[in-house]
Amino acid sequence: MAKIRSFSYVLCHLVLVLVNVYIFRKMYYYDNEKLSWSQTAAQEAEKIASISCSGHGRAYIDGYVNVDGNPICECYSCYGGIDCSLFSSNCSVNVESGDPLFLEPFWMQNAASSAVVVAGWHRMSYVFPNNQFFISKELEKNIRKIHAIAKNAITHGKYIIFGTGSTQLLHAAVHALSMDNNYSTVVANKIPYYSLYKLQTEYFQTRHYEFGGDSSVLKNNSDFAGNVIEFVTSPNNPDGKLESPVLNGPNVKHIYDHAYYWSHYTAIPAPADEDLMIFSMSKLTGHAGSRFGWAIVKDVNVYTRMMEFISLAEMGTSKEVQLRALTLLKAVAQGDGKQLFNFAQHVLTYRWEKLSHIFSLTKRFNLQTIPTQYCTFFERTRKPSPAYAWVKCKRKEDKNCQEVFRVAKIIVRSSRKFYAGDRYVRFSLLTGQHDFDMLIHRLKELVSQEYEASAQAMSSF
Ligand SMILES: Cc1ncc(COP(=O)(O)O)c(C=O)c1O
């Protein structure tokens, strides 16, 4: 009898264990087991992502492949060899471009929530259904949500237009704002400004608009009474200043380029509420390669003309890009929605402090000053964290500032590219960590030369 009882006791336990194993498998594994067509692609993506390139490069699924069909590492600057393990100590560090690679580690930490699976038959149509045409309403909803989280723009009662990067929208906006006028409209900016405004306006110039140069000069030209479109870049590229229009009046329209109006780069004193504002995913999430931006527009006529421009130029923005943007924005909004903003601000504040310290040790160069300011996003006064350092060469003989840094093995963008002479240069602080570390190394070498020179001068007395 006792034997039977203990047998049924063991049997009951066994059944219970089996039921638990079944439930556990169903909860955690069953969905994976169900994967069919996406499994091979997912495995390949993870396999390539796991190639380490010695920690000095990356392998991509669409990169070059070797003779065996395996992807080849794309090495960071100053590294080479098949696995990026060879360091060239003599090479120059390149901080010229505004590639926002500093956000890459964030996305590696959030790999699962930011990954996108695209089926072979995903949205093959030119349009979204139900008269949505080129715009994913779900993405539009999420853009409005991100602005509400970031407290950087008011979207209520305004239209949203998507573009192939904000680059396309900047031009679409010039086109839309200039169509009202019978006479040619002049496009202007305050120096120093992002060169694309001038380059695009001149390249695509029509009978409706032409480039007019510096808005400060126009302001002082009392004879000028024509129509003007002024770009207001806030924060400004290159110097990080929060800007207001130089020109005002009934003949002046403004395009606010808010590519950097995120708490990554600046304090947010208040949500922007202008009639025509342009934002870029490149500087929000760091995905410059995806080429996605959006405009927030108040006036229905301006909206219609911009949409017309986008339709004629591109027939809308790629559906794959919209899907990726949606996935990324959802990942940004998850939890308390602050993770990305905290990460970006933390990295850039640290970089700014490092750079400020080095420039405080030299009399040869001057770094721009940015005030600490109250930020409504962080709900506190916060330190500067600009996207770029704007540096002046002070010595009389250092007329070509870019050249001074080139000799010191630092590749920077000259102020000439911002129509501001040759005395200044722009360093990007948006690079990957590796390039930033190299920059600090080279700057330390350059500044220490100054000390050595003055020590030698002292010892010759
Ligand atoms: C001020 C400013 N506006 C627009 C852009 C272009 O951004 P996108 O990558 O969205 O075309 C940049 C790029 O660096 C920029 O600095």
The ligand as a Gaussian input file, in Angstrom:
#p B3LYP/6-31G(d) Opt

LIG

0 1
 C       21.939000      72.419000     -39.778000
 C       21.740000      71.193000     -40.581000
 N       20.616000      71.061000     -41.278000
 C       20.387000      69.977000     -42.045000
 C       21.324000      68.969000     -42.145000
 C       21.055000      67.792000     -43.054000
 O       20.487000      66.750000     -42.344000
 P       19.886000      65.441000     -43.039000
 O       20.846000      64.352000     -42.773000
 O       18.560000      65.237000     -42.367000
 O       19.697000      65.715000     -44.495000
 C       22.513000      69.058000     -41.425000
 C       23.530000      67.996000     -41.525000
 O       24.567000      68.008000     -40.955000
 C       22.726000      70.209000     -40.634000
 O       23.856000      70.370000     -39.955000

